[in-house]
Amino acid sequence: MLERYGHGGDLWTAAETYGKSKDSFLDFSSNMNPLGPPAVVGHILRERWRDLAAYPDPAVRELRRNLASKYDIPVESILVGNGAAELIDLAVRVLKPTVTALARPSFSEYEEAALKAGGAIYDIPLSQRHGFVLQESAVHQAIEHSDLVFLGSPNNPTGRIIPSPVLKLLPAAGKPVIVDEAFLDFHPDQANITLLKQAAQSPHLMVIRSMTKFYSIPGVRLGFIVAHPDRIQLMQRQQVQWSVNTMAQLIGTAVLDDEEYEQRSRAWLAEERPWLIRRLQELGVAVTPSETNYVLFSLKPLGQKVQDLQGEMGRRGVLIRDASRFAGLDDSYVRVAIKLREHNIQLIKHLRDAFESMKSWAIGLALNSPRPVVSAPTSERRACARKSAATLMVQGTSSDAGKSLVVTAICRILSQDGLRVAPFKSQNMSLNSYVTPDGKEIGRAQGMQADACRVPATTDMNPILLKPTKDMVSQVVVHGRPYRDLDARTYREQYLPEAETIVKDALNRLRETYQVVVLEGAGSPAEVNLKHRDIVNMRLAGWADAPVVLVADIDRGGVFASLVGTMEIFTPEERARVKGFIINKFRGDVTLLTPGLEWLEQRTGKPVLGVIPYLPDLELEDEDSASLDHRLVQRTGHGTRDSRRTGTSSISGTSSTVHVTADVDSVAEQLDIVVIRLPRISNFTDVDPLFFEQDVALRFVSTPEELGCPDTIIIPGSKNTVEDLRFLRETGLAEELIRHAEAGGRIVGICAGYQMMGERLLDPQRVESEYPVTAGLRLFPTETMFTAEKRTVRVEGHSTVYHELAEEAPISGYEIHMGRTRFLEQVKHPFYIQEDGIAHSIHPDGVVSEDGRLWGTYVHGILHNDDFRRAWLNIIRLSRGWNPLPAELRFQERREAAFDRLADHVRAHLDMKRLYEMIGNTI
């Protein structure tokens, strides 16, 4: 029995019962917000730990003031307690009821408190026949036969809120009523159905709220009760002194201001609850409608008992709640929490497997019987079709054929034409990622495509991101959060079947929101060894019923062979789905290509929709290091970077060293800036603005011989900090970096580069490598410990350096890292930042040396801040005896212009009439 202490979430008992580590369980038995605590909680724990040296405020004044302000109730009507459990017990002890009326089923602690006070229980039965909805007539009878009515809204375990007629009845009951609203924060209309304001005025009504469930902070134990001030005073006299600790008070005060977290939580639940209910119903169980973040269902249709299922699931590492322990429910009832999609998918999979292993003839019959198909009337079908977006899929004959930029161009074209359009790539492999506005991680290309669409990026646009960590192993990021590291075989054989559901659901949500969804394939769709489990190319096109455009890169050579060969490998159905070809990156006279185009159309029966000439110096970001190298090589052989200067370059040493410099007649004073080309370089778009600064020559190097005597060295981000730090040592670059710093040289570290510049890197859990301790470059007095939790947030703030040129320049960017850095002594910080939209979260970021020559930060995109970037460059110029330059480059404006330039270029060379015909008139 897992509910040994009357609650779910008992990981210690689960570990003893099933012989597993308590951290290995997927816990659906406890109903916490799966988004985890708001970011401000981590900030408080990091920055306010010294407050533990003083006693907490015994009157909890600041938190009570915040609660009073948030809910518009008098502060005298609020008492804060050590979780809702303390307040339940305290309220009943003050009231001393002889008979307490309780709904059956309901939270067991109501009954425990009443019995401890020496009272009896009057049952208010909740019937499955009525969907477990509380009946007004039953409440009237309970009021008549008891001297305390204690109810939950939403009820635990049914998830049903108190209906409106009963809510109106309770404040006028004329005798004590307690309503537990522990889970009401999850309800989108909670402000209109709460009884908090009535409780503050009524001499009889009391309302209890838990802050631990919604804000996912059960470890600090926090709740509050609202009642008439006279009742509050009576409870205060019986409450233990200092019941609410310092951290609980600080955290509770801060999270109340996080409106973005509240909106994100309710938006998550609005998507996940109907999805999970549908999947449970498909398994054949009887699901009770829920209005909160958990679901009650019965195994009766399957002839199963909850105790058997709980044991089967526990052995699989999944914890569920035995709801038969709630008085009023039989042994067929189960309660499960609603979690993130990737976890909900695992729950459904394990339930399905558990039912099969329990060898129930009923579930076997259900699984093997075809479901009836009911056709809607024609008019309804047409209405449904109009709600689903049109689709177009761009596939390529190879990697780096230009799919991403073709999709970007089409997205911007459709947006220019007034359509609501979104990009979609089911699975992307990239080390260059993008943080969405809600703090999640997707592929950089899909973030860029969303920007081209002029819409906020979401994880639905790239639900699965693979980030290589070492040979044949990648971190699997699902809907913006790390899932786990998987090798290629395990991913294909074990995870891809689950991934199908994730992909389909994300695509469907986009199609419900936009008018057109432009899908991007991955690699080549003709990889015969991969097609049977494909979720990125032709099978995806079938799920989306999308016409396919096939893109080929003529710059590689063999363009006709690649197109015809790909078509030959396709099945007849797949060939039929291809509606045309795009030949990309053409150089020269297109009329010379015409005979080949005519042959291709005659050979395949498919039209060539366009021949897109090569577009130099596009100035849009690269997705991975391969495309970075390709772009750098291109920069060594092609003309101007803008109308004012000519780019010339040379390749020296090895092919990894690329110099991009301005014409000396255009800009005589050039800053030599070097970027270390790490083997696992990530988010290298951090340095993109430097390509376009008039006075910067940017070089990427990977050996000491290539280093030279630069004005500044940048150590960029990395997907594996420890391994890339070892690379620096093995190549001798680490020694050169230290020598450069000791000689007064300048070094900047961004994210992993910042971590490397510290004293040491600690990895006791082997999160990133097999080395528990790795010595850093020892340029900063910092220590970084890697943790399993990845921090992905957008941030904003201001700089504290280079004030003489840009006083407190505003900055913004994003963080993606799994390390936590602490300072071994007092340091100077270059930035003060806070998470976007989160009040009270301002905190220092990074380290800067006293002379300003060395600085490091966790903020990706720091050099995209035009005023700060120019101030930094001008400080370097002054050290060379050169005059500062004005901040003329506005990088975001330039990027927007690049989108339009790309769209205009593709529109001019693409048969747009045919493209719109392919998309169809459903838009």
N, C-alpha and C positions, 0 to 999 in steps of 0.2 A: 504494500500500500504506500503510494507516494505521498498522499496527503496526511502523513503521520502527525503533522502539527496544524492540520486544518486548512492549509493553504496550498495553492500551486506554487511553482517556482522554487521548490525545495531541491536545489541541485545537489546538495550534500547527501540527502537520502537517496536520490537517484543514483549517485555515484556508488554508494554502498550497495544498492540493490542490483545494479547491472554491471558492476565491476569496471566502470569507465571513468575517465577523468571528468570532473564536474564541468570543465570548460568545453568538453566535446559535444555536449547535448544541444540540440535545437529545441528550445523551450517554447512550446505553445500552451503551457499550462498556466502561465502568468500573463496578465493583460497590460503590459507596459507599451508605451509608444515606441515602435521599432526604429523611429528616426534617431533614437538616442537622445541624451540631454542636449539642450541648446548649447551652442558654441560658447556662450558667455559663462557657462558652468566651468568649463575647462580654464577659462581665463581667471575666474575667481579662485579656483583651487591653486593655480600657479602663482597668482600675484598677492593673494590675501591670507596665505597660510600663517603669517606672523600674527594675525588677529587671534589665533588660537591661544595666545599667551594671556589673553584677558577674558574675564567672564562675559558671557553673552548678555545682551539686554534682557532683563527679566520681564519687561513689559512688551517686548518685541515691537517697539514703536514704529520703526521705519517700515517694516513689512506690513503692519496693520494700516499705516497711512496709505501705502501703495494699493492694498486691497480695497480700502474705502474709496480711493479715487477710481480704480478700475471698474468697480461694480456700483458706484454711486450710492453708497450706503454709509451711515455714520460709523466712525471708527470705534465708538463706544459699544457698538453691536457686534464686534468681532473679537473672537478669541482664537489664537493660533495654538496648535498642539503638535505633539510628536506623532504625526500621522493621523489619519482618520480613526484608526483603532483606539487611540487614547481618547479621542473626543466622543466616540460612541459610548465607551465605558463611563466617561465623566458625565455625559448628559443623562444617562439612565440612572447613575448614582444620585444625581441631584434631584431627579423627578421621583424616584422611588415608586415606580408603578406597581400596583397589585396585579393587574392584568395588562399584558402588552399584546396588541394585535399585530401579527406579522403575516406578510404574504408567504405562501408556500408554492414554489421554492423561493428562498431569498438568502442573502449572505448570512452565514452561520453565526457571525459575531453579534448580530442583533439579539439572537436568542441567548447566547452565552451571557451577554451583559444583563439581560432581563432576569435570567435565572440566578446570577450572582447577587442581584439586588433582592432576591427572595420572592420574585413574582411568578405568575403563571402565564401561559401562552394561549392566545386565541388565534386560531388559524383563519387566514383569508385565502381560500384555495384559488390558484391560478390554473385554468383549464387549458389543455392542449387544443380542445375543441374551439376555444376562443383565441387561439394563437398566443396563449399565456398573457393576454392583455387584462389588466386590472379592471374589474367591473364596478360601476358606480354603486349598484345595489349592494354588493358585498361590502363596500367601504362604509355605506350607511349603517349596515348591521354591525360592523366592527366598531364604529364609533360608539354605538349604543351599548355594546357589551364589554368595552375595555376602558381603561383610563390612560392609555398611551397607544397611539398608532405609529408604527415604525415601518417606513417604506423606502424602497430604493428607486431612483429614477435617473438613469436606466436601472432596471432590476438586474441583479446579479444572481443567477447565471443566464437569464433569458434574453437580456439585451433590449427589453421593451421599456419605453418610457411611460410615465403615468399619463393617461389620456386627459385631454383638456377639461372635460366635465369634472373629473376628480381633482385636478389641479385647482379649479375654482372652489371646490368644496372644502379642501383641507384648511385654508387659513381661517375659515369661519366655523371650524368644527366645534369650538367651544371647550375643547380639552387638548392636552398636549399632543402634538404631532411632530415627529422627526422625519425629515426627508433626506436621504443620503444621495447626494448628487456627485458621487466620486468620479463617474465616467461621463458626466454631462458635457464637459469641455469638448468632447469629440463630436458633439452634435452641431451641425451647421447653424441651427436656429436656437442655440442654447441661450442667447441673450433674451429671447422672447418666451422661453418655457421654464426658465429658472424661477424659483420662489425666494431668491435671496432678498429682494427688496421687501416682499411681504413679511419675511421672517424678522427683518430688522424692526418692523413696526408692530408685529403681533405679540401679544403676551403669551400665546400658546405655541406658535409655530417655530421650529428650529430647523436649520438647513446645514448639513455637513458637506464640505468639499475636501477632496484629496488633491494635493498638488503633485503627488508622486507618480500617478498613472499617466496623465497627459504630458507632463514634462519629463517623464522617464528618469526620475530621481529617487527611486525607492530606498537607496542607501542612506539618504539624509533624513528620511522620515519627516514628512511635513503635511499638514492639513489645517483647515480652519473651520470654525462653526460660526454661524450668524444667528443671532436671537435678540430678543428685547434686552436692553442694557441691564435690567434687573436680573434676568436669567444669567447673563454673562458674568455679572459680579458674583453670583452664587457659585458658578463653576470655577471662577478664578480662585476662590477661597479654597477649593478642594484640589486644585491642580498642583502637582509637584513643582517646586521652584526650579527655574532654569530648565524647563521641559524642552525648550527649543534651542538647540545648540547654535553656535556662532555661524558655522558654515551653512546650516539650514536657513538661517535668517538672511544671510548675504545672498545666497542662491535664489531663495524665494523672491526676494525683492527685485533681483535682476531679471529673472525669467518672465515676470509679469509684463515687462516692457517689450518683449520679443514678439511683436505682432506678425512678423514674417514667418516665424516658426509656427505660430498658431495656424496661419493660412496654409502653410505647406503641409501641416499635419492633417488638416481637414481635407485638403485636396488629395492627399495620399489615400485617405480612407474612402473618399468618394469613388476612387478608382478600384481599390483593392477589395472592398467588401462585396460588391456585386460579382466581381470576378471569382472570388473564393466561394461564394454561395453557389454560383453556377457549377463550379467544378465539383463541389460536394454533392450537389443534386445529381450530377452525372454518375457519381459512384453508387447511387441508389439509396442514400440515407435521407431521412426526413428532416429538413432544415427549418428551424424556427426563424422567421424574419427578425433581423437585428437592426438596432438604431445606434449601435456604438461599435467598439473595436474588438468584439469577440462574437462568436457564433455558437449557438447551442443546436445540437442535432441528435437524432435518435437512430440507433442501429436496428430498431424493431423490424423495418422492412427486410433486413438481411438476416434476421434471426440470430444476431450476435449479442454478446454481453460486453459492457465497457471494460470490465476487469481483464478479460482476455485480450481485448484490443490494446489496452494500456500496456500490458506486459509485452505484447508483440512489438508495439511501437518503441517502447523503452529499450528493448534489445537492439533495435535499429538506430538508437541514438536520438529519438524524437519523443518529447514529453507532451502528453495530453492530459486534460483534467477529467478525473472520474466525477461526473456530475451527479451520479446516484447518491453521493454524500450530501447533496442538498436535499433537505426534507421536502417531500412532495414529488420527487422524480424517481423513476424505477431504474433498474440496472442496465437499461439500453442507452442512457443519455451520456453524451460527451460534450465538453466545452473546449473550444480551441480559440486562441488569440488570432487576430489578423495581423500578419507581419508584412515584410517587404516581399515583392513579387518573387524574387529568387528563392526565398524561404518558403513561401506559400506553394510554389511549384514542387519543392522537395516534400512538403507535407502531403500533397495530393499523390505524388509518386509512391511515398512510403505507405500511405493508407491503401492504395491500390494493391501494392505488393503484400501488405499485411492481410488484406481480405483474401487474397489468393492463397496465401500460406495457411490460413485458417480453414481452408477446404470447405467453405460453405456452399452447399448446392444452390442456395438462393442467389449469392453473388455471382456464382459461375453462370447461372442462367441469365442474370442481368447483363453480364459482360458479353455474352454470346448472342443475345437477342438483338436484332436490329431495332433501332429507335424509329418510331413512326415519324414520317415526314408530313407536315401539314403545310399545304400551299396557301399563301395569302392571296386574296383577290388581286387581279391584275393592277388595279389602281393603287393598292397598298404596296405591291412590289415596285411599281414605278416610283412611288414616294420614297421607299427605302433606298432605291438606286440613286435618287437625286441626293440623298444625304451622304453617300459614300464618294470620296474624291476620285477623280480620274487619276490614272497612273501612267507613268512612262519610265522604262528602265534603260539605263545606259550600261552596257557591258563592254569589255575590251578583249582583244585577242591575246593580251599579255598584261603583266604588271607594268605600270608606268606608261601605259598607252595614252594617257591623258584623260581618263574617265572622270577623275575628280574635278578637273577644270572645265570639262564639257558640261558636267552636271551644274557646276557653279555658274557657268554662262547661261545655261537654260533657265536656272532658277532666277537669275537677275532679269533675263528677258521677260519671263512670265510675270515677274513682279512689276517690271516697267509697264507691262500691258494691263495692269490692274487686277491680276489674279492673286488670290491667297494661296501661296505655294510653300511647300516644305520639302527638305531633302530627307533621304532615308538610306542608311547603309546598315544592314542587319548585323554584320560582324566586320570589325576593322582591326587590323594589326598595325600598331604605330606606337612609337615612343614619344611622339609629339602630340600632347593632348590639350584639351580645351576645357575650361571650367564653366559650367552652365550657371545662369543667374541663381539657381537654387543650390549651388555649391556641389555639383556632381561632375564627374569626369567623362568626357566622350572624346572621340577622335578629332584631331585638329581640323581635318578636312570638313567634317560635318558641322563643326562650329563655324568655319569660314562660309560654308554653303548657307547656313542659317542667316549669317550676316548678309550674304548676298540676297537672300529672300526678304531681308529687313524684318525678321521675326526673331523672338528669343529662342535660343537653342534649348532643347530638352533631351533627356536621355532616350526618349522614344525615337529620336532621329538616328541614334547609334546605340541600341540596347546592349550590345556585347562588344567590348573593347579588349583586345589581346595586347599585352605589353611584355615583349620578350625580356626575360631576366637573365637567362643563360641559354646555352645551346639546347634546343628542343624543348625548352620550358618557358611558359609565359604566365604572367599574372592575368587571371581572367577577371575582368571588371564587368559586372552586370548591373545595368541601370545606374551607372555612375559610382558604384561602390565595389571594392575588392571582394571577390568571392573566394578564390583560393588560387595557388599556383598549381598548374597542371602540365604534364608533359603532353606532347602532341598526340600520342596514341590514346592516353586516358581521355583527353578532351574529345577526340573524335568518337571513340567507342562508347564512352559513358555519359558525357555531358551533352553532346549534340542532340540526342533525342529530347532532352529537357529544353534545350535552347529553342527548338522549333516553336514551342508554345510562347516563349518570351518574345520571339521575333514576330509571330503572327499578331499577338495582342498589341505590341507597340505599333505595328503598321496599321492595324484597325483603328487605333486611337487617333493616329494622324489623319486617316481618311475621314474620320468623323469631324475633324476640326478644320481641315483645309479644303480648297477646291481642287488642287493638283498636288500629287506627291511624286517627286522625281527620285527614282531608286538608282543607286549605284551598285554595280556588281563588284567582285573582288577577284584579283588575279585573272586567270583565264577560265571561261566556262567549259572548256574542252578537256579539262584534266580528268581522264576517264577513271583514274583510281580514286577520285574524290566525289564523283557525281552522285553515288548512291546515298550519301549523307549530306548532300549540298544544302546549305541554308542561305547562300549568298548570291547564287546566279540563277540558273534556269528553274530550279524548283521554287525559288522565291518568286520569280516572274509568274509562275503558275498560280501560286497562292494569291498574288496580287492581281492576276489576270491582266498583266501589263504587257503592252507591245514593247519589243526590245529593239534598241539601236545598237549596232555593233561597231565599236571604235577600233581603228588600227593605226599604229604609229609608222608612217612611211619613212621617218628619219632613221629607223632601225634597219631598213631594207626588208625585202621579201613581203611587202604588204599584201600582194594578191595571194600569195601562198598561204599567209596567215589567215586571211579571211576565208578562202575556199577550204582550207584544211579544217578550220573551226566548224564551218557549215557541214562538212562531210562527217564529222564526229557526232554532230547533233542527231537526235532521233527525228523522225518525221514531224512529230508534234512540236519539238523545239525549233526546227527549221521554220515551221509555219508561224511561230511566234515572232521571229525576226522580221522586222518591217523595213529595214534599210541599213545602210552602212554610212559611217563617217570616216573619212581618211584625214588623219590629224598630222600636224607639224610639217606640212608640205613646204618645200623651198623651190623656187624657180617658176617656170612658165607652165601654167596649168594646162595649156593646150597640148603640150607634149605628153601629158598624162591621159588625154581623152581616149585614145585607142584602148588603153588598158581598162579604163572605166567602162567603156562599152562592152568589152569582153567580159568583165566581171558581172555586169548586169545580165548579159545574155547567159553566162554560165550558171548563175545562181538564181536568176529570176527575181532578184531583189534590187531596188533602186539605190544609187549612191545619193544620199541626201545632201552631201556637201563635201568639199575639199577645203579644210581649214588651213590656211597658210600659217607657218610658224610665226609666233608673236613674241618678239624679243623683249626682255626687260619688263616683264609683266608686273613685278613688284607685289605678288601675292605669295603668302607663306607656303613653305614646303611641309609635307606631312611626315616624312621620315628621313633618316640620314642618307639613304640611297638617293632620294630626290634632291637632298641638299648637295651631295657631291656632284650630281648631274648639273645642278644649277651653277655651282661654282666653276665647273669646267666650262659651261656655256659662257659664263662671264669672262673667261679668259680669251674667248674668241669672237665676241660680238661687240658691236658698237656702243652707242650711247646709252647711259642710264637715265638721262633726261635731256631736255633740249639745251641745257647750259653746259654740259660737260661730256667728254668722251671717256669711256672706260677702257683702260688698257691693262693688260695683266701679263703675268709670266708664271710659269710653273717651274719651281726649282726644288732640288733635293729629291723629294718623292712626290707622287701624284696627290698626296693629301695636303700639300701646301699650296694654297691659292692666294695670290695677292690681288686685291681689287683696288686700284688706285685711280685718282683723277688725273686728267691731263695737266701737266705742270704749268701750261700757259693759263689754264682756267683757275687753278688754286695752287699757289706755290707752297703754302705752308700746310703740310700734311701731317696729321697725327698718325703714328704707326701703332695700331691696336691689334693685338694678337688674341685669338680665341683658341684655347686648347681643344683639339679635335679628339675628344674622348671616344673610346670604342663603343660605349653605350650612351652616347650623348642623347639628351632628350630636351624637349622644349627649347631648341636652339633658335626658335623664332624670337627669343629674347633679344638677340642682337640685330634683328632685321633693320631697325631704323638706322643703324650705323652704316649700312650699305649706301644710304642716300644722303648722308651728311657730307657737305661740300669739302670739309677739311679732314676727312677720315680716310685712311687706307686700312682696310680690314683684311687680316690674314688668319687662316686656319692652319695650325701646325700640330704635328704629332710626334716630333723628335726634338731633342735639344739642339741639334745642328741647325734646325730651321728657325729657332727662337730669335736669334739676333739680339738687338738692343731696343725693344719696343718702348713706347711711351706708357702703355698700359697692357696688362695681361688679364684676360677674363677666363675664369674657370667656370664653365657652364653647368647646367643640370645634367643628371645621369640617372638611368634606371637602376643602376647598381653602384652605389657610392663606393663601397668597400673595394669591389673589383677594379673600378676605374682608378681609385687611389693607389692600388697595387700596380696598376699599369703605369702610373706616374713614376713610381719608385723603380720599376723594372726598366723603364726607358731612360732613366736619369733626369726626367723632367722635374720630379719633385725636388731634387737637389738644386736644379737651376732656378726653380721658383723661389726657394728659400734664399739662395744667393741674390736673386733679383731684389727681394724684399729687404734683405740686410743692407744692400747697397743703396737703399732709398727709392727703389722702383715702386711702381704702382701695380696693385693687384685687386681685382674685383671677383668675388665669389657669389654665384647665384644658386640658391638652393643646395644641391649636392656640393657645388664648389665652395659654398659658405661652410658646410659641414666639414669638408676636407681641411679647411684652413684652421680648424680648432686643434686642441691638444690630443683628443682621442675620440674614437668611435666605438660605442659599446653595442653589442648585439647578443645579449645573453639568451634570447629565444631563437636565435638563428633565423631571424626574419629575412635578412638580406643576404647573408653569406654564412659560411661555416666557421668564421673567425669570431670568437666572442669579444676580442679586444683588438683594435687596430690603431696604431699611432697615427695621428694627423700630421699636418705640416707645421703645427705649433706656431702659427702666426697670430692666433687669437686665444685668449684664456677661456675656451669653451669646451664643453663635452656633450656629445650627441649620443642619445640612446635610441635605438630603433625599436619601434613598437608595432604590433599587428594592425593598429588602427591608423588608417590613412587620413590625413587632414586635407580636405579639398574645399577651399572657400575663396570667395572674392573679397578683396579688402580695399580700403581707401584710407587715406591719412595725409600726412605731410612729412617733408624732410626736415632734418635738423642740421644739415651740413651745407656748406657753401653759401651761407647766409649773405656773404658780401656780394653775391651775384644773384641770388634768388631766395629771398627770405621766406622760409617755411613754404617752399613750393608744394602745391598739392600733388599727391601721387595716388595712383590706383593700380591694381593688378590682381593677381590670384596666387594662391598657395596650393601646391600638390606635393606632399611629402609624408613619409612614414617615420621620420625621426623627430625627437624632441630635444632641443638644445638648451642646456643650462649654462650659466655664467659662473666660472670658478673664482672670479673676483669682480670688483666693480668695473664696469666698462661704459664706454660712450656708445650711444645708439644712433644710427643714421636716420631712422624713421620711427614714427609713431603711427600705428595703424589700428583699424578696427574692422570687424567683419561687416560687410555691406548690410545696412539696415538694422544692425544690432546695437542698441544703446548700451552704455556702461562697459563696452568691451575694448576701449582704447588701451593699447599696450605697446611697449617698445618692441622694435624688430631689428635684428641684426647687430653687428658690431662695426665700429669705425675706429681706426687708430687715432691717436691724439693729433698727428700731423695730417690726417685725412687721406693718406696715400693708400691705405688698405681698408677696404670695407666689404662686408658681406651681408646678404639679405636672403630671406625666404620668399621674397616677392618676385614671382615671375612677371615679366612685362614692365619691370621697373624702368627700363630704357625706352619704353614707349611713351613715357611722360615727357613731353616736349621741353617744358621749361627746366625741369630737373636735369634732363639729359644735356641740354645746352650749357647749363651752369657747370656741370661736371666737366664737360669738354673744355669749357673756357678756363677752368682752374688749371687744367693740364696745359692749355695754351699759354697762360700767364707764366707757368713754371718754365716754359721754353722761351720766354721773353716776347711772346706774340700778343697782339691785341685780341681781346675777346670779340666774338662775332654775335650778331643778333640771332634770336631763335626763329629762323625763317621756316624750317621744316615743320609742317603740321602733319604728323604721320597718319593719323586716322583719316584726315581729309584726303590725303594722297591715296590711302587704301580704298576709300569709297570711289575715287576717280578711277582706280584700277579695275574695280568691278564693272563700272560703266564702260571702260575701254574694252574689256574682255567681251562684254555682252554685245557691244556694237560690232566688234570684229567678227564674232561668231554669227550674229544675225545677218551680216552682210554676205556670208559665204555658206549659209545653211538654207535649205528649202523650207522656210517657215510655214508655208501653206500646207505642205505635206506633214510637217511635224504636228501642226494643230489638228489635221485630219486623223493622225494616229492617236492623239490624245482623246479625240472624240468630242462630241457636242454636249456631253454631260456636264461640262464645266459652265 
